[in-house]
Amino acid sequence: MNKFRQLTLNSGTLVLAGKSAETNEILIKQVDKDEFVLHTKAPGSPFVNIKSKKPSKEDIEQAAVFCAKYSQDWRDNKKDVLVHIFKGKDIFKEKDMSLGTFGVKKFKEIKVKKGDILKFEEKIFNK
């Protein structure tokens, strides 16, 4: 399991995140069709899988911050990050897509605030 970044949410729900194109590929293969997955709007993000079929709004918000924190968008810009959330059943892969790249049929967009990412960083690095 250590091929993924892991986070246990306040609710006790496990969240998994890819670390590379290869681990994103493996992560998506293990996603259940009714589980939620997140990825930043911009390329260069881990795919993040909430291991629950009915996550709370707070679970989704925490997972979105986790996704944003490890994205290239955050690394490069240090400002609000747009994150897409979708279900496993909405993910597809075409044979000409590169490693770690997927298409999504429908998604919702969440804006993760810079301040929330900074609070998360402070929390994980000051443990």
C-alpha positions in Angstrom: 0.0 0.0 0.0 2.9 2.4 0.4 3.0 3.0 -3.3 0.4 5.6 -2.6 0.3 8.6 -0.3 -2.3 8.0 2.4 -4.4 10.3 4.5 -7.0 9.3 7.2 -9.7 11.9 7.3 -11.3 13.2 10.5 -14.1 10.7 9.9 -11.7 7.8 9.8 -12.1 7.3 6.1 -9.0 6.4 4.1 -7.8 8.5 1.2 -5.2 7.2 -1.3 -3.2 9.4 -3.8 -0.9 8.5 -6.6 2.7 9.6 -6.5 3.5 9.3 -10.2 2.0 8.5 -13.6 2.6 4.8 -12.8 1.0 4.9 -9.4 -1.9 7.0 -10.7 -2.5 4.2 -13.2 -2.5 1.6 -10.5 -4.7 3.7 -8.2 -7.4 4.2 -10.9 -7.5 0.4 -11.5 -8.5 -0.2 -7.9 -11.2 2.4 -7.7 -14.7 1.1 -7.3 -17.3 2.5 -9.7 -19.2 4.3 -6.9 -16.1 5.7 -5.1 -15.1 9.3 -5.5 -11.9 10.4 -7.3 -10.3 13.8 -7.4 -7.8 15.5 -9.7 -6.8 19.1 -10.2 -8.3 20.9 -13.3 -4.7 21.5 -14.4 -2.4 18.6 -15.4 0.2 17.3 -12.9 -1.8 16.1 -10.0 -2.2 12.9 -8.1 -5.4 11.1 -8.6 -7.0 10.9 -5.1 -9.5 8.1 -4.2 -11.8 8.5 -1.2 -12.3 4.9 0.0 -16.0 5.4 0.8 -19.2 5.3 -1.3 -20.9 8.0 0.8 -18.2 10.5 1.9 -19.4 13.6 3.8 -19.0 17.1 2.5 -16.1 17.5 5.0 -14.5 14.3 3.7 -14.7 15.6 0.2 -13.3 19.0 1.2 -10.4 17.4 3.1 -9.6 15.1 0.2 -9.7 18.1 -2.2 -7.1 20.0 -0.1 -4.9 16.8 0.0 -5.2 16.6 -3.9 -4.4 20.3 -4.3 -1.4 20.2 -1.9 0.4 17.6 -4.0 -0.3 19.2 -7.4 2.1 21.0 -9.7 -0.5 23.8 -9.8 0.1 24.4 -6.1 3.8 23.8 -6.3 4.2 26.3 -9.1 1.6 29.0 -8.3 0.9 28.9 -4.5 -2.7 30.2 -5.0 -6.2 28.7 -5.0 -6.4 25.4 -6.9 -9.4 24.1 -8.9 -10.1 20.4 -8.2 -12.4 18.1 -10.1 -14.4 15.4 -8.3 -16.0 12.4 -10.1 -17.0 8.8 -9.6 -15.0 5.8 -10.7 -17.7 4.9 -13.3 -17.1 8.2 -15.1 -13.4 7.5 -15.7 -12.3 6.1 -19.1 -9.0 5.3 -20.8 -8.4 5.3 -24.5 -5.5 3.3 -26.0 -3.7 6.4 -27.3 -3.7 8.1 -23.8 -0.3 8.3 -22.1 0.5 6.6 -18.9 -1.3 8.1 -15.9 -3.8 10.0 -18.1 -7.5 9.4 -18.1 -10.7 11.0 -19.4 -13.7 11.8 -17.3 -17.3 11.9 -18.6 -18.7 14.2 -15.9 -17.4 16.0 -12.9 -18.0 18.8 -10.4 -15.4 21.5 -9.7 -14.3 22.6 -6.2 -12.2 25.6 -5.5 -9.6 24.9 -2.8 -8.5 28.0 -1.1 -4.8 28.9 -0.6 -5.4 29.4 3.1 -6.8 25.8 3.5 -3.8 24.3 1.8 -1.4 26.3 4.0 -3.3 25.2 7.1 -3.1 21.6 5.9 0.7 21.9 5.3 1.1 23.4 8.8 -0.9 20.5 10.3 1.1 17.7 8.6 4.5 19.3 9.0 4.0 20.2 12.7 3.0 16.8 13.9 
